[in-house]
Amino acid sequence: MPINSVCLRDILLQQTASQHLSRSVASGRIAQTYLFAGSESVGRKPVAKAFAALLQCEKPVSGDELALDACGNCESCRRIANGSHPDVAIIVPDGNEIRIDQVRALQESAVLKPGTGRWLIFILDPADRLNQSSANSLLKILEEAPSHVVFILLARETGAILPTVLSRSEIVRFASPAPAEIRTALMQRHALSAEVAARCCALSGGRFGQALVLAQAALPDFPQPGLKHSHTEFLIEIESASRYWQDIFLAARSMEEALRYAARPCHEFFIPLLVSRREFCRSLAMTAGLPTAFPMLFADMLIDRLDSAARAMQKGFDALLADAKKAYPAAVIKEFEGTIDSLLSGWSALQLEETLLCLLNWYADALKVASGTDETLLLNLDHKEDIITLAEIDGIALLRARIELLEKSVGLLRRHVQPVLIVENLITQIGGLEP
């Protein structure tokens, strides 16, 4: 989609959601609270901004597929595109969650009249980061807000939202596009070759928003394939990612700004790390007969490197924390430190989970081939020959067992079981390609 577009017609692969919202505005049936539910990077936030633009647009237009859409050119549309519309607010987590003081500030704004537009619009991104107190406070606002206020809550799953909030919301579900749809959209929108589009799709793990970013980036080549080189390169890029984020934190001019930056690593990605992680997972799945000591040694090295990376990133806050201690009470400093630690620990945990999910995708593709599924449904289509080999040698029963093992391992990670044991056990049981 065009950069800063606020038109529903420019949203890719979410026609059903876009058409539903367009019809709602055209018919005048506008709910006070919407819940946009769908997996990460499918377009919930761009659609939320486009919907807000349509509600505020000075000269809405109609089209073949949409009953009504924002014009994209009026002052209101331009302000929303630039993030400067006074009547459209996006509330994001303060640190790791949306706090009650943020919701109270929202409450104070919600009782006002719109300044320039017809509506006051509040987008909570993501609403599943509301804590118990802030979620209960939001419910009170939903019950009392004036009719000119519209709330748009973004969440991965409806189950993450309080039932009482859910019952007051109109749910708009966002589908996760198939790999073939993503590849086609990338080729059409960015004139990519089929090979490059396939690589962008695979590197994103099937997340369309990430694939769009990758489509506009220079993707590095992996220098030397194979497990011997790929596991080393993967560890190196973890360190490189930590230096990249540390530099960003060091550039912050205030603690508040640094805390906003600290949330970014859990939502944004470092491309060399994506490339090296995917090659490591491919090599791990394709290597015949892993060395006996490899699972234990690699698990120790991986967890140690992630811990070191988090500590290095934390150093980016040292100078700001020292200055903050001169200006804030000890309780506030403790809260700062807790927020930083939580965010950076979350980054380390995310890298582990993404590694397991990346490996799972290889086996899921192999199972599709072994089951006779159409190859266009493969995520890692740019390595089709490897997928075919994996399917032929491991077979359906073993592939299913490995997928089940990976899913169980992800669940254990989320329950905070010791990660080094999870990684060591996983690699030991996988043991590489069956000889």
C-alpha beads as a LAMMPS data file, in Angstrom:
LAMMPS data file: protein, C-alpha beads

435 atoms
434 bonds

1 atom types
1 bond types

-500.0 500.0 xlo xhi
-500.0 500.0 ylo yhi
-500.0 500.0 zlo zhi

Masses

1 110.0

Atoms # bond

1 1 1 0.000 0.000 0.000
2 1 1 1.235 3.561 -0.563
3 1 1 3.205 5.091 2.308
4 1 1 0.914 7.010 4.695
5 1 1 -2.178 5.940 2.775
6 1 1 -5.368 6.370 4.782
7 1 1 -7.738 4.905 2.201
8 1 1 -9.437 1.548 2.581
9 1 1 -8.993 0.941 -1.155
10 1 1 -5.225 0.824 -0.641
11 1 1 -5.377 -1.876 2.052
12 1 1 -4.147 -5.185 0.676
13 1 1 -5.627 -8.622 1.421
14 1 1 -8.297 -7.391 3.880
15 1 1 -11.160 -6.671 1.516
16 1 1 -13.817 -8.268 3.735
17 1 1 -12.984 -6.103 6.757
18 1 1 -12.641 -2.981 4.598
19 1 1 -15.982 -3.544 2.858
20 1 1 -17.760 -4.165 6.162
21 1 1 -16.486 -0.893 7.645
22 1 1 -17.246 1.013 4.454
23 1 1 -20.842 -0.215 4.450
24 1 1 -21.213 0.707 8.125
25 1 1 -20.323 4.339 7.426
26 1 1 -22.397 4.506 4.239
27 1 1 -25.481 3.216 6.053
28 1 1 -24.901 5.346 9.162
29 1 1 -24.682 2.263 11.410
30 1 1 -21.534 3.220 13.283
31 1 1 -20.778 1.360 16.502
32 1 1 -19.217 3.149 19.453
33 1 1 -16.654 0.401 20.094
34 1 1 -14.941 -1.823 17.528
35 1 1 -12.605 -4.731 18.190
36 1 1 -10.252 -5.476 15.301
37 1 1 -9.144 -9.067 15.953
38 1 1 -6.408 -10.791 13.984
39 1 1 -2.848 -12.030 14.117
40 1 1 0.175 -9.759 14.125
41 1 1 1.020 -7.813 10.981
42 1 1 -2.185 -8.498 9.024
43 1 1 -3.188 -4.839 8.686
44 1 1 -5.294 -4.030 11.757
45 1 1 -3.626 -0.667 12.414
46 1 1 -3.636 0.554 8.772
47 1 1 -7.324 -0.346 8.551
48 1 1 -8.005 1.439 11.852
49 1 1 -6.367 4.617 10.514
50 1 1 -8.216 4.300 7.200
51 1 1 -11.513 3.810 9.030
52 1 1 -10.774 6.866 11.191
53 1 1 -9.986 8.831 8.030
54 1 1 -13.282 7.794 6.459
55 1 1 -15.196 8.875 9.561
56 1 1 -13.482 12.280 9.562
57 1 1 -13.149 12.793 5.786
58 1 1 -14.467 16.070 4.396
59 1 1 -15.231 14.653 0.921
60 1 1 -15.776 10.852 1.055
61 1 1 -15.769 9.014 -2.277
62 1 1 -17.421 5.823 -3.506
63 1 1 -15.902 3.066 -5.599
64 1 1 -16.639 -0.237 -7.311
65 1 1 -15.908 -2.420 -4.274
66 1 1 -16.403 0.084 -1.449
67 1 1 -19.641 1.859 -0.644
68 1 1 -17.654 4.772 0.785
69 1 1 -13.996 5.609 1.318
70 1 1 -11.837 8.498 2.496
71 1 1 -10.710 10.821 -0.271
72 1 1 -7.108 10.789 0.964
73 1 1 -6.550 14.414 -0.076
74 1 1 -8.501 16.679 2.258
75 1 1 -6.879 18.333 5.260
76 1 1 -8.422 15.813 7.638
77 1 1 -7.048 12.847 5.671
78 1 1 -3.607 14.428 5.439
79 1 1 -3.526 15.064 9.183
80 1 1 -4.453 11.466 9.974
81 1 1 -1.804 10.236 7.541
82 1 1 0.788 12.391 9.324
83 1 1 -0.416 11.444 12.795
84 1 1 -1.376 15.027 13.664
85 1 1 -5.188 15.018 13.643
86 1 1 -6.369 16.536 16.957
87 1 1 -9.440 14.292 17.136
88 1 1 -7.728 10.961 16.418
89 1 1 -5.523 9.535 19.168
90 1 1 -3.519 6.310 19.143
91 1 1 -2.842 4.918 22.619
92 1 1 0.147 2.560 22.785
93 1 1 1.689 0.762 25.782
94 1 1 3.731 2.803 28.232
95 1 1 6.528 0.290 28.582
96 1 1 5.022 -3.185 28.523
97 1 1 1.352 -2.352 29.074
98 1 1 -1.340 0.302 28.716
99 1 1 -1.514 1.789 32.199
100 1 1 -4.435 3.153 34.147
101 1 1 -3.103 6.727 34.023
102 1 1 -3.211 6.527 30.208
103 1 1 -6.827 5.396 30.337
104 1 1 -7.677 8.179 32.784
105 1 1 -6.152 10.703 30.377
106 1 1 -8.288 9.144 27.629
107 1 1 -11.344 9.578 29.849
108 1 1 -10.624 13.288 30.280
109 1 1 -10.341 13.693 26.504
110 1 1 -13.445 11.635 25.713
111 1 1 -15.821 14.063 27.455
112 1 1 -14.691 16.932 25.203
113 1 1 -16.262 17.858 21.890
114 1 1 -14.349 17.210 18.641
115 1 1 -12.100 20.102 17.703
116 1 1 -12.180 19.943 13.896
117 1 1 -13.754 16.624 12.955
118 1 1 -17.140 15.004 13.485
119 1 1 -15.851 12.340 15.862
120 1 1 -13.385 11.793 18.668
121 1 1 -11.594 8.551 17.797
122 1 1 -9.358 6.549 20.123
123 1 1 -7.296 3.638 18.766
124 1 1 -5.827 1.303 21.417
125 1 1 -2.886 -0.583 19.949
126 1 1 -2.816 -3.264 21.222
127 1 1 -5.790 -3.473 23.564
128 1 1 -4.618 -6.848 24.877
129 1 1 -1.857 -4.917 26.696
130 1 1 -4.420 -3.351 29.024
131 1 1 -3.778 -4.520 32.571
132 1 1 -6.652 -5.457 34.894
133 1 1 -6.994 -1.958 36.347
134 1 1 -6.798 -0.114 33.037
135 1 1 -9.215 -2.567 31.375
136 1 1 -11.799 -2.019 34.125
137 1 1 -11.312 1.737 33.856
138 1 1 -11.791 1.549 30.075
139 1 1 -15.074 -0.331 30.571
140 1 1 -16.404 2.532 32.665
141 1 1 -15.495 4.974 29.877
142 1 1 -17.198 2.807 27.242
143 1 1 -20.369 2.868 29.301
144 1 1 -20.369 6.656 29.773
145 1 1 -18.761 8.111 26.638
146 1 1 -20.750 10.586 24.499
147 1 1 -22.203 9.416 21.196
148 1 1 -19.571 11.285 19.156
149 1 1 -16.759 9.065 20.525
150 1 1 -15.555 5.949 18.670
151 1 1 -13.156 3.427 20.196
152 1 1 -11.134 1.023 18.035
153 1 1 -9.437 -1.762 19.986
154 1 1 -6.743 -3.828 18.257
155 1 1 -6.044 -7.320 19.583
156 1 1 -4.706 -10.647 18.417
157 1 1 -7.505 -12.666 20.007
158 1 1 -10.895 -11.844 21.449
159 1 1 -10.037 -14.012 24.469
160 1 1 -7.463 -11.434 25.578
161 1 1 -10.205 -8.817 26.128
162 1 1 -12.403 -8.582 29.221
163 1 1 -15.785 -10.242 28.481
164 1 1 -17.590 -7.096 29.619
165 1 1 -15.589 -5.008 27.107
166 1 1 -16.053 -7.669 24.442
167 1 1 -19.831 -7.626 24.883
168 1 1 -19.890 -3.897 24.071
169 1 1 -17.753 -4.236 20.939
170 1 1 -18.503 -4.890 17.305
171 1 1 -15.940 -7.511 16.301
172 1 1 -14.219 -7.144 12.939
173 1 1 -12.082 -10.203 12.187
174 1 1 -8.931 -9.983 10.093
175 1 1 -7.930 -13.040 8.087
176 1 1 -4.327 -14.204 7.868
177 1 1 -3.482 -14.279 4.144
178 1 1 -2.083 -17.461 2.617
179 1 1 1.556 -17.451 1.438
180 1 1 0.453 -17.512 -2.209
181 1 1 -1.664 -14.381 -1.646
182 1 1 1.260 -12.612 0.018
183 1 1 3.664 -13.475 -2.797
184 1 1 1.199 -12.322 -5.451
185 1 1 0.531 -9.041 -3.630
186 1 1 4.274 -8.361 -3.272
187 1 1 4.872 -8.984 -6.982
188 1 1 1.990 -6.767 -8.020
189 1 1 2.623 -3.918 -5.563
190 1 1 6.426 -3.800 -5.683
191 1 1 7.169 -5.415 -9.068
192 1 1 9.286 -8.092 -7.384
193 1 1 10.397 -11.257 -9.108
194 1 1 8.710 -14.454 -7.971
195 1 1 11.947 -15.528 -6.286
196 1 1 12.378 -12.315 -4.265
197 1 1 8.685 -12.245 -3.329
198 1 1 8.964 -15.832 -2.103
199 1 1 11.988 -14.959 0.007
200 1 1 10.285 -11.927 1.562
201 1 1 7.217 -14.015 2.382
202 1 1 9.311 -16.773 3.969
203 1 1 11.517 -14.412 5.989
204 1 1 8.418 -12.733 7.395
205 1 1 7.047 -16.045 8.599
206 1 1 3.891 -15.329 6.627
207 1 1 3.271 -11.954 8.315
208 1 1 2.101 -9.679 5.541
209 1 1 3.076 -6.382 7.174
210 1 1 6.639 -7.602 7.710
211 1 1 6.762 -8.932 4.156
212 1 1 5.836 -5.461 2.846
213 1 1 8.733 -3.927 4.797
214 1 1 11.143 -6.606 3.563
215 1 1 9.984 -6.020 -0.015
216 1 1 11.403 -2.480 0.193
217 1 1 14.690 -3.477 1.839
218 1 1 17.979 -4.794 0.536
219 1 1 18.016 -8.383 1.739
220 1 1 21.483 -9.728 2.569
221 1 1 22.636 -13.059 1.172
222 1 1 23.712 -15.760 3.560
223 1 1 27.435 -16.283 2.858
224 1 1 28.008 -19.959 3.709
225 1 1 25.087 -22.348 4.117
226 1 1 25.216 -25.332 6.421
227 1 1 24.886 -25.860 10.164
228 1 1 28.593 -25.313 10.900
229 1 1 28.425 -21.722 9.668
230 1 1 24.752 -20.910 10.204
231 1 1 24.653 -21.469 13.964
232 1 1 27.710 -19.219 14.387
233 1 1 26.255 -16.538 12.145
234 1 1 22.960 -16.673 14.038
235 1 1 24.731 -16.008 17.348
236 1 1 26.749 -13.178 15.784
237 1 1 23.611 -11.474 14.478
238 1 1 21.978 -11.634 17.914
239 1 1 24.903 -9.561 19.148
240 1 1 24.645 -7.237 16.131
241 1 1 20.949 -6.692 16.836
242 1 1 21.701 -5.768 20.443
243 1 1 24.265 -3.170 19.310
244 1 1 21.773 -1.766 16.802
245 1 1 19.118 -1.239 19.489
246 1 1 21.651 -0.033 22.041
247 1 1 22.662 2.782 19.688
248 1 1 19.011 3.781 19.338
249 1 1 18.551 3.872 23.122
250 1 1 21.739 5.933 23.532
251 1 1 20.343 8.527 21.116
252 1 1 17.268 9.126 23.306
253 1 1 17.051 12.631 24.781
254 1 1 14.994 11.677 27.818
255 1 1 14.032 8.635 29.861
256 1 1 10.472 8.853 28.555
257 1 1 11.705 8.819 24.972
258 1 1 14.061 5.913 25.723
259 1 1 11.214 3.898 27.218
260 1 1 9.190 4.421 24.048
261 1 1 12.182 3.208 22.047
262 1 1 12.555 0.180 24.344
263 1 1 9.203 -1.187 23.214
264 1 1 10.306 -1.234 19.580
265 1 1 12.528 -4.356 19.508
266 1 1 9.564 -6.542 20.446
267 1 1 7.558 -5.182 17.482
268 1 1 10.196 -4.420 14.859
269 1 1 12.803 -6.734 13.383
270 1 1 16.487 -6.640 12.523
271 1 1 16.796 -8.018 8.983
272 1 1 20.233 -9.711 9.294
273 1 1 18.910 -11.568 12.343
274 1 1 15.858 -12.754 10.377
275 1 1 18.098 -14.041 7.576
276 1 1 20.551 -15.828 9.864
277 1 1 17.792 -17.375 12.011
278 1 1 15.999 -18.793 8.995
279 1 1 19.209 -20.282 7.568
280 1 1 20.059 -21.820 10.941
281 1 1 16.611 -23.441 11.169
282 1 1 16.865 -24.737 7.601
283 1 1 20.317 -26.167 8.272
284 1 1 19.201 -27.752 11.540
285 1 1 16.296 -29.496 9.821
286 1 1 18.422 -30.631 6.855
287 1 1 21.580 -31.802 8.654
288 1 1 21.900 -35.583 8.897
289 1 1 23.044 -36.871 12.266
290 1 1 23.840 -33.978 14.583
291 1 1 27.006 -34.258 16.697
292 1 1 26.146 -35.677 20.130
293 1 1 27.375 -32.637 22.052
294 1 1 25.770 -30.049 19.756
295 1 1 22.357 -29.733 21.491
296 1 1 23.850 -28.997 24.912
297 1 1 26.619 -26.715 23.635
298 1 1 24.383 -24.729 21.316
299 1 1 21.605 -24.341 23.903
300 1 1 24.114 -22.924 26.391
301 1 1 25.623 -20.584 23.785
302 1 1 22.237 -19.360 22.561
303 1 1 20.842 -18.546 26.012
304 1 1 24.139 -16.960 27.068
305 1 1 24.215 -14.810 23.911
306 1 1 20.619 -13.673 24.426
307 1 1 21.327 -12.802 28.064
308 1 1 24.460 -10.890 27.022
309 1 1 22.496 -9.074 24.326
310 1 1 19.842 -7.966 26.833
311 1 1 22.536 -6.717 29.241
312 1 1 24.263 -4.820 26.432
313 1 1 20.984 -3.197 25.394
314 1 1 20.326 -2.249 29.011
315 1 1 23.586 -0.271 29.076
316 1 1 21.971 2.089 26.591
317 1 1 19.866 3.354 29.520
318 1 1 22.661 3.803 32.079
319 1 1 23.328 7.509 31.457
320 1 1 19.624 8.378 31.399
321 1 1 18.983 6.419 34.582
322 1 1 21.842 8.249 36.295
323 1 1 20.297 11.602 35.322
324 1 1 16.807 10.424 36.296
325 1 1 17.987 9.512 39.796
326 1 1 18.735 13.194 40.340
327 1 1 15.229 14.262 39.349
328 1 1 12.844 11.456 40.352
329 1 1 12.051 9.705 43.652
330 1 1 13.333 6.184 44.257
331 1 1 9.914 4.611 43.583
332 1 1 9.782 6.103 40.085
333 1 1 13.346 4.994 39.347
334 1 1 12.453 1.467 40.458
335 1 1 9.493 1.529 38.081
336 1 1 11.734 2.721 35.225
337 1 1 14.198 -0.095 35.902
338 1 1 11.427 -2.679 36.110
339 1 1 9.921 -1.541 32.809
340 1 1 13.282 -1.643 31.019
341 1 1 14.077 -5.099 32.402
342 1 1 10.640 -6.409 31.417
343 1 1 10.889 -5.079 27.854
344 1 1 14.402 -6.384 27.229
345 1 1 13.634 -9.759 28.800
346 1 1 10.616 -9.869 26.524
347 1 1 12.901 -9.316 23.534
348 1 1 15.114 -12.259 24.526
349 1 1 12.087 -14.522 25.043
350 1 1 10.689 -13.421 21.676
351 1 1 13.905 -14.416 19.867
352 1 1 13.651 -17.929 21.304
353 1 1 9.993 -18.263 20.408
354 1 1 10.557 -16.960 16.882
355 1 1 13.362 -19.508 16.411
356 1 1 11.080 -22.375 17.373
357 1 1 8.272 -21.061 15.163
358 1 1 10.678 -20.665 12.240
359 1 1 11.795 -24.295 12.640
360 1 1 8.171 -25.380 12.937
361 1 1 7.411 -23.724 9.582
362 1 1 9.974 -25.944 7.825
363 1 1 8.384 -29.109 9.189
364 1 1 4.867 -27.804 8.519
365 1 1 5.839 -27.225 4.870
366 1 1 7.339 -30.729 4.651
367 1 1 4.135 -32.213 6.067
368 1 1 2.114 -30.380 3.413
369 1 1 4.291 -31.896 0.685
370 1 1 4.154 -35.369 2.255
371 1 1 0.354 -35.070 2.434
372 1 1 0.083 -34.052 -1.229
373 1 1 -0.921 -30.425 -0.591
374 1 1 -0.611 -27.873 -3.399
375 1 1 2.933 -26.433 -3.334
376 1 1 1.601 -22.860 -3.619
377 1 1 0.599 -23.178 0.054
378 1 1 4.229 -23.615 1.126
379 1 1 5.720 -20.788 3.151
380 1 1 9.350 -21.609 2.286
381 1 1 8.669 -21.982 -1.415
382 1 1 12.110 -20.590 -2.341
383 1 1 13.637 -23.777 -0.840
384 1 1 11.156 -26.203 -2.365
385 1 1 13.791 -28.874 -3.046
386 1 1 14.808 -28.942 0.610
387 1 1 11.162 -29.232 1.635
388 1 1 10.651 -32.164 -0.741
389 1 1 13.769 -33.917 0.610
390 1 1 12.621 -33.388 4.203
391 1 1 9.182 -34.783 3.360
392 1 1 10.569 -37.863 1.576
393 1 1 13.078 -38.828 4.266
394 1 1 11.172 -38.048 7.473
395 1 1 7.669 -39.098 6.374
396 1 1 4.260 -38.052 7.672
397 1 1 4.384 -39.720 11.116
398 1 1 7.781 -38.297 12.085
399 1 1 6.953 -34.849 10.738
400 1 1 3.765 -34.753 12.814
401 1 1 5.715 -35.829 15.902
402 1 1 8.267 -33.064 15.376
403 1 1 5.586 -30.437 14.860
404 1 1 3.890 -31.583 18.067
405 1 1 7.244 -31.385 19.894
406 1 1 7.826 -27.841 18.651
407 1 1 4.326 -26.710 19.612
408 1 1 4.804 -28.202 23.085
409 1 1 8.190 -26.449 23.390
410 1 1 6.652 -23.072 22.500
411 1 1 4.031 -23.650 25.177
412 1 1 6.738 -24.425 27.749
413 1 1 8.603 -21.238 26.818
414 1 1 5.460 -19.192 27.361
415 1 1 5.101 -20.790 30.797
416 1 1 8.662 -19.680 31.616
417 1 1 10.195 -23.129 31.901
418 1 1 14.009 -22.906 31.837
419 1 1 14.773 -22.065 28.186
420 1 1 18.167 -23.787 28.066
421 1 1 16.499 -27.111 28.935
422 1 1 13.779 -26.580 26.340
423 1 1 16.275 -25.819 23.555
424 1 1 18.622 -28.676 24.483
425 1 1 15.785 -31.206 24.698
426 1 1 14.246 -30.002 21.438
427 1 1 17.444 -30.221 19.386
428 1 1 18.344 -33.581 20.957
429 1 1 14.969 -35.078 20.010
430 1 1 14.998 -33.602 16.510
431 1 1 18.527 -34.871 15.934
432 1 1 18.708 -33.528 12.392
433 1 1 17.490 -35.193 9.187
434 1 1 16.881 -38.912 9.589
435 1 1 19.784 -40.772 7.934

Bonds

1 1 1 2
2 1 2 3
3 1 3 4
4 1 4 5
5 1 5 6
6 1 6 7
7 1 7 8
8 1 8 9
9 1 9 10
10 1 10 11
11 1 11 12
12 1 12 13
13 1 13 14
14 1 14 15
15 1 15 16
16 1 16 17
17 1 17 18
18 1 18 19
19 1 19 20
20 1 20 21
21 1 21 22
22 1 22 23
23 1 23 24
24 1 24 25
25 1 25 26
26 1 26 27
27 1 27 28
28 1 28 29
29 1 29 30
30 1 30 31
31 1 31 32
32 1 32 33
33 1 33 34
34 1 34 35
35 1 35 36
36 1 36 37
37 1 37 38
38 1 38 39
39 1 39 40
40 1 40 41
41 1 41 42
42 1 42 43
43 1 43 44
44 1 44 45
45 1 45 46
46 1 46 47
47 1 47 48
48 1 48 49
49 1 49 50
50 1 50 51
51 1 51 52
52 1 52 53
53 1 53 54
54 1 54 55
55 1 55 56
56 1 56 57
57 1 57 58
58 1 58 59
59 1 59 60
60 1 60 61
61 1 61 62
62 1 62 63
63 1 63 64
64 1 64 65
65 1 65 66
66 1 66 67
67 1 67 68
68 1 68 69
69 1 69 70
70 1 70 71
71 1 71 72
72 1 72 73
73 1 73 74
74 1 74 75
75 1 75 76
76 1 76 77
77 1 77 78
78 1 78 79
79 1 79 80
80 1 80 81
81 1 81 82
82 1 82 83
83 1 83 84
84 1 84 85
85 1 85 86
86 1 86 87
87 1 87 88
88 1 88 89
89 1 89 90
90 1 90 91
91 1 91 92
92 1 92 93
93 1 93 94
94 1 94 95
95 1 95 96
96 1 96 97
97 1 97 98
98 1 98 99
99 1 99 100
100 1 100 101
101 1 101 102
102 1 102 103
103 1 103 104
104 1 104 105
105 1 105 106
106 1 106 107
107 1 107 108
108 1 108 109
109 1 109 110
110 1 110 111
111 1 111 112
112 1 112 113
113 1 113 114
114 1 114 115
115 1 115 116
116 1 116 117
117 1 117 118
118 1 118 119
119 1 119 120
120 1 120 121
121 1 121 122
122 1 122 123
123 1 123 124
124 1 124 125
125 1 125 126
126 1 126 127
127 1 127 128
128 1 128 129
129 1 129 130
130 1 130 131
131 1 131 132
132 1 132 133
133 1 133 134
134 1 134 135
135 1 135 136
136 1 136 137
137 1 137 138
138 1 138 139
139 1 139 140
140 1 140 141
141 1 141 142
142 1 142 143
143 1 143 144
144 1 144 145
145 1 145 146
146 1 146 147
147 1 147 148
148 1 148 149
149 1 149 150
150 1 150 151
151 1 151 152
152 1 152 153
153 1 153 154
154 1 154 155
155 1 155 156
156 1 156 157
157 1 157 158
158 1 158 159
159 1 159 160
160 1 160 161
161 1 161 162
162 1 162 163
163 1 163 164
164 1 164 165
165 1 165 166
166 1 166 167
167 1 167 168
168 1 168 169
169 1 169 170
170 1 170 171
171 1 171 172
172 1 172 173
173 1 173 174
174 1 174 175
175 1 175 176
176 1 176 177
177 1 177 178
178 1 178 179
179 1 179 180
180 1 180 181
181 1 181 182
182 1 182 183
183 1 183 184
184 1 184 185
185 1 185 186
186 1 186 187
187 1 187 188
188 1 188 189
189 1 189 190
190 1 190 191
191 1 191 192
192 1 192 193
193 1 193 194
194 1 194 195
195 1 195 196
196 1 196 197
197 1 197 198
198 1 198 199
199 1 199 200
200 1 200 201
201 1 201 202
202 1 202 203
203 1 203 204
204 1 204 205
205 1 205 206
206 1 206 207
207 1 207 208
208 1 208 209
209 1 209 210
210 1 210 211
211 1 211 212
212 1 212 213
213 1 213 214
214 1 214 215
215 1 215 216
216 1 216 217
217 1 217 218
218 1 218 219
219 1 219 220
220 1 220 221
221 1 221 222
222 1 222 223
223 1 223 224
224 1 224 225
225 1 225 226
226 1 226 227
227 1 227 228
228 1 228 229
229 1 229 230
230 1 230 231
231 1 231 232
232 1 232 233
233 1 233 234
234 1 234 235
235 1 235 236
236 1 236 237
237 1 237 238
238 1 238 239
239 1 239 240
240 1 240 241
241 1 241 242
242 1 242 243
243 1 243 244
244 1 244 245
245 1 245 246
246 1 246 247
247 1 247 248
248 1 248 249
249 1 249 250
250 1 250 251
251 1 251 252
252 1 252 253
253 1 253 254
254 1 254 255
255 1 255 256
256 1 256 257
257 1 257 258
258 1 258 259
259 1 259 260
260 1 260 261
261 1 261 262
262 1 262 263
263 1 263 264
264 1 264 265
265 1 265 266
266 1 266 267
267 1 267 268
268 1 268 269
269 1 269 270
270 1 270 271
271 1 271 272
272 1 272 273
273 1 273 274
274 1 274 275
275 1 275 276
276 1 276 277
277 1 277 278
278 1 278 279
279 1 279 280
280 1 280 281
281 1 281 282
282 1 282 283
283 1 283 284
284 1 284 285
285 1 285 286
286 1 286 287
287 1 287 288
288 1 288 289
289 1 289 290
290 1 290 291
291 1 291 292
292 1 292 293
293 1 293 294
294 1 294 295
295 1 295 296
296 1 296 297
297 1 297 298
298 1 298 299
299 1 299 300
300 1 300 301
301 1 301 302
302 1 302 303
303 1 303 304
304 1 304 305
305 1 305 306
306 1 306 307
307 1 307 308
308 1 308 309
309 1 309 310
310 1 310 311
311 1 311 312
312 1 312 313
313 1 313 314
314 1 314 315
315 1 315 316
316 1 316 317
317 1 317 318
318 1 318 319
319 1 319 320
320 1 320 321
321 1 321 322
322 1 322 323
323 1 323 324
324 1 324 325
325 1 325 326
326 1 326 327
327 1 327 328
328 1 328 329
329 1 329 330
330 1 330 331
331 1 331 332
332 1 332 333
333 1 333 334
334 1 334 335
335 1 335 336
336 1 336 337
337 1 337 338
338 1 338 339
339 1 339 340
340 1 340 341
341 1 341 342
342 1 342 343
343 1 343 344
344 1 344 345
345 1 345 346
346 1 346 347
347 1 347 348
348 1 348 349
349 1 349 350
350 1 350 351
351 1 351 352
352 1 352 353
353 1 353 354
354 1 354 355
355 1 355 356
356 1 356 357
357 1 357 358
358 1 358 359
359 1 359 360
360 1 360 361
361 1 361 362
362 1 362 363
363 1 363 364
364 1 364 365
365 1 365 366
366 1 366 367
367 1 367 368
368 1 368 369
369 1 369 370
370 1 370 371
371 1 371 372
372 1 372 373
373 1 373 374
374 1 374 375
375 1 375 376
376 1 376 377
377 1 377 378
378 1 378 379
379 1 379 380
380 1 380 381
381 1 381 382
382 1 382 383
383 1 383 384
384 1 384 385
385 1 385 386
386 1 386 387
387 1 387 388
388 1 388 389
389 1 389 390
390 1 390 391
391 1 391 392
392 1 392 393
393 1 393 394
394 1 394 395
395 1 395 396
396 1 396 397
397 1 397 398
398 1 398 399
399 1 399 400
400 1 400 401
401 1 401 402
402 1 402 403
403 1 403 404
404 1 404 405
405 1 405 406
406 1 406 407
407 1 407 408
408 1 408 409
409 1 409 410
410 1 410 411
411 1 411 412
412 1 412 413
413 1 413 414
414 1 414 415
415 1 415 416
416 1 416 417
417 1 417 418
418 1 418 419
419 1 419 420
420 1 420 421
421 1 421 422
422 1 422 423
423 1 423 424
424 1 424 425
425 1 425 426
426 1 426 427
427 1 427 428
428 1 428 429
429 1 429 430
430 1 430 431
431 1 431 432
432 1 432 433
433 1 433 434
434 1 434 435
